Amino acid sequence: MKTLSQSTYTLNYLSRFDLLRSLKEAKEKSLDFIILISGSFQDDWRETLTESMRCLKDGGLLFVQGLPDRLPEIGVFLDRFLKFKYWIAVESSAQQPSHGLPSVHAGVLLFVKGNEHFDIQRVRFPHETCEHCGKPLRDWGGKSHLRHPDGFAISDVWKSLPPANNYNQISQPVLDTILKMVIPVSSPNGRKDQTSLVAATSKIKGLIGPKEGIGDSRKVSDVAVQYKLPGFEPRISRPVPSGKKVETLWNIVHQGDALEILRQYPDNSVDLVFADPPYNLEKSYNTYNDEQTTKEYLDWCNAWLAEYARILKPTGSLYVLNLPRWTMYHADFLNKHLHFQNWIVWDALSEPRGKLMPAHYGLLFYTKSPDNFTFNFKDLPSIDERHYCLRASCIRERKLNGQDEKERLTDIWWDIHRLKHRRDRDYHPCQLPDKLLERIIKLSSNPGDIILDALAGTGTTAVVAARLGRRYVAIDIDPGYVNITRQKIDEVMRLGFVVRQSTQKTRMPYSKKALQLELRDLAAKLGRLPTPDDVAKKSRYGLAPFTETFPTWGKALKAAKLEVENGHSA
């Protein structure tokens, strides 16, 4: 056992031989955090995790490293006892499996014990700029007047660390980043936050193991053997179809219950099935209840996933998109029914918030056959190199200048943005961009193939399928969404595209940036963050433009917070 001790923390590095024994000998609720490297487990992982949970204090943090085909089982087990916080996707050294997408995705689960307040420190990676236009690569929170001098706050998708084997081990840069999250340090200007003051009087205690899994020299090519689940062979579920039959099978938009309609489709009849279910987050759908118990929600998801597996052709593929907590449940279920290919990470930060900003949407890719399935990876164009930004003006200019370097697609998709502009959206709370469905449909189907989405919303899957010359099946319970889908498909068949109404805004005499900069200047004069009352008295614009332009006062204060946080104020 190796122990490192500093004035504010103690770290124990345990070997495979010592890990479980030491956990059993440790006092209950004695540790603030534990980092486990599941790729190097030797003992029964359930016993190791159970003892780890016992040793954690209330509010303590448990990190578990591993591969996406094994971590779901671990995550589902832990979710019974701890509170899920994040599935951190770490871009690692590329693997080229015999089938499926080239993989760079290794995962780190983060759970917290109990409902107590827990602390993680804000960690930043250095800013990156576009090689062509010189602007920040991240256009969210990357505007020059909002950029933090120390870098951008990390999300739950880590692409800025040196590529390494994080599959059956954890690299030192990844481990160092995790330790920065859990061990408080003084800020660059010498001030300590409240957490650091507490740490000075109560030493942070952590455990890491097995230490044999930290940054050794094992090759990535050795990884696959480590993660074969013993006795694993998917069994294809075959729910009993209903006695009814739909009159028209293909090129149709159904209004009704997804399960009832799916049961009317024959076995082995669809080439590609896709689902983007409601996330059980109390979103405002017209007819669907997006606030179910965990059991109700998962039972419902498992029912239509089983139908998806049944109707899928032997050469067919299944894709399902969800938040990582639910994605790991879907994967745990599908591992028993179909063949895992990839947990694709859609890196789609919608809005910066929190100390670890949520950007990760899990997109599972499963097939009915382990290796004999439609897969047009070689026909897909390479994507633009990541050192270019995604601004439309920059893309146009650099391509005209012949600056167009490419890189291959992997299972971390960072080049497709969420829909940000009202002009691209229908009246739906969680609409997906056409580009995401285009990639999936081109990758796993051919012209004339049948594409089915049983939770169609406003029909992005069906509309894109029709435009790409595929047959489509869309199902939704909401008649309003069904009407929107039918209208869009009609426009695609007649015109080749969906007609979008102009959403041009009235030009205001001030910009968001001008308002934020005025708040920053006011913070510098006051030596603190300005209140609405301060603004009403001192702003040349008055208070109304601020409350009308920003949804919350906190968003208006972004630039002002940088001024105060970095000690530049008077």
PyMOL commands that set and color helices and strands:
alter all, ss='L'
color gray80, all
select helices_A, chain A and resi 16-25+38-40+45-55+71-78+144-146+172-182+194-201+211-213+220-226+258-262+294-311+324-334+377-379+392-400+422-424+434-444+460-467+479-495+512-526+532-538+544-549+553-556+558-565
alter helices_A, ss='H'
color red, helices_A
select strands_A, chain A and resi 2-5+9-13+31-37+56-66+83-95+103-112+124-125+152-153+157-158+204-209+252-255+270-275+312-322+339-347+360-367+383-384+406-407+412-413+450-453+471-476
alter strands_A, ss='S'
color yellow, strands_A
deselect
rebuild
show_as cartoon
